Amino acid sequence: MRVLGLDLGSVTCGVAVSDPLKIVARSVETIRFPAEENDIAVDRIKQLCKELDVDTIVLGLPKHMNNDIGIRAQIALEFKDKLEDALNIKVVMVDERLTTVAANKVLLSADVSRKKRKKVIDQMAAVQILQGYLDRGC
């Protein structure tokens, strides 16, 4: 069984998956959807969970730096409920502060062009979210 990592945005959802031993995260894809219509993402995530043999989903919770929960975090919590209702899979919320910054640094250090970074930044943030979860021992 594997773990799926998600970085939910307003029009995209970055997806990452663990290896079967739940040690290493790798990027899968970026799901795109019309603004705030993340039900499309739920359908694709459901497919991916079946294809990849997923038993747990890790979803980033975008807290403010002062630990407050804002509108984006509220949307993520609602998305968690949608996923649990649609998939009957455990969804774990993890603090995602600075994961996009860390993902951007990785891509910059690899000398990835701005155009290419824009295409994969959500996937890389999902990898950061999932890898942090895996490093803590699931």
Solvent accessible surface area in square Angstrom, and as a share of the most:
residue,aa,sasa,rsa
1,M,109,0.49
2,R,57,0.21
3,V,2,0.01
4,L,0,0.00
5,G,0,0.00
6,L,0,0.00
7,D,12,0.06
8,L,16,0.08
9,G,22,0.21
10,S,48,0.31
11,V,71,0.41
12,T,14,0.08
13,C,0,0.00
14,G,0,0.00
15,V,0,0.00
16,A,0,0.00
17,V,0,0.00
18,S,1,0.00
19,D,39,0.20
20,P,77,0.49
21,L,138,0.69
22,K,56,0.24
23,I,104,0.53
24,V,85,0.49
25,A,10,0.08
26,R,125,0.46
27,S,43,0.28
28,V,42,0.24
29,E,42,0.19
30,T,23,0.13
31,I,10,0.05
32,R,140,0.51
33,F,12,0.05
34,P,69,0.43
35,A,66,0.52
36,E,92,0.41
37,E,94,0.42
38,N,10,0.05
39,D,83,0.43
40,I,81,0.41
41,A,0,0.00
42,V,11,0.07
43,D,94,0.49
44,R,69,0.25
45,I,0,0.00
46,K,82,0.35
47,Q,95,0.42
48,L,4,0.02
49,C,8,0.05
50,K,152,0.64
51,E,119,0.53
52,L,33,0.16
53,D,74,0.38
54,V,9,0.05
55,D,47,0.24
56,T,13,0.08
57,I,0,0.00
58,V,0,0.00
59,L,0,0.00
60,G,1,0.01
61,L,17,0.08
62,P,34,0.21
63,K,52,0.22
64,H,97,0.43
65,M,133,0.59
66,N,106,0.54
67,N,83,0.43
68,D,78,0.40
69,I,89,0.45
70,G,20,0.19
71,I,130,0.66
72,R,76,0.28
73,A,0,0.00
74,Q,80,0.36
75,I,30,0.15
76,A,2,0.02
77,L,51,0.25
78,E,89,0.40
79,F,0,0.00
80,K,44,0.19
81,D,79,0.41
82,K,77,0.33
83,L,0,0.00
84,E,60,0.27
85,D,126,0.65
86,A,40,0.31
87,L,24,0.12
88,N,144,0.74
89,I,31,0.16
90,K,123,0.52
91,V,7,0.04
92,V,38,0.22
93,M,42,0.19
94,V,15,0.08
95,D,68,0.35
96,E,22,0.10
97,R,72,0.26
98,L,105,0.52
99,T,18,0.10
100,T,68,0.40
101,V,76,0.44
102,A,36,0.28
103,A,0,0.00
104,N,57,0.29
105,K,132,0.56
106,V,67,0.39
107,L,13,0.07
108,L,97,0.48
109,S,98,0.63
110,A,67,0.52
111,D,130,0.68
112,V,36,0.21
113,S,57,0.37
114,R,188,0.68
115,K,148,0.63
116,K,129,0.55
117,R,35,0.13
118,K,159,0.67
119,K,113,0.48
120,V,49,0.28
121,I,30,0.15
122,D,29,0.15
123,Q,28,0.12
124,M,39,0.18
125,A,0,0.00
126,A,0,0.00
127,V,22,0.13
128,Q,55,0.24
129,I,5,0.03
130,L,0,0.00
131,Q,48,0.21
132,G,24,0.23
133,Y,19,0.07
134,L,12,0.06
135,D,107,0.56
136,R,162,0.59
137,G,59,0.57
138,C,77,0.46
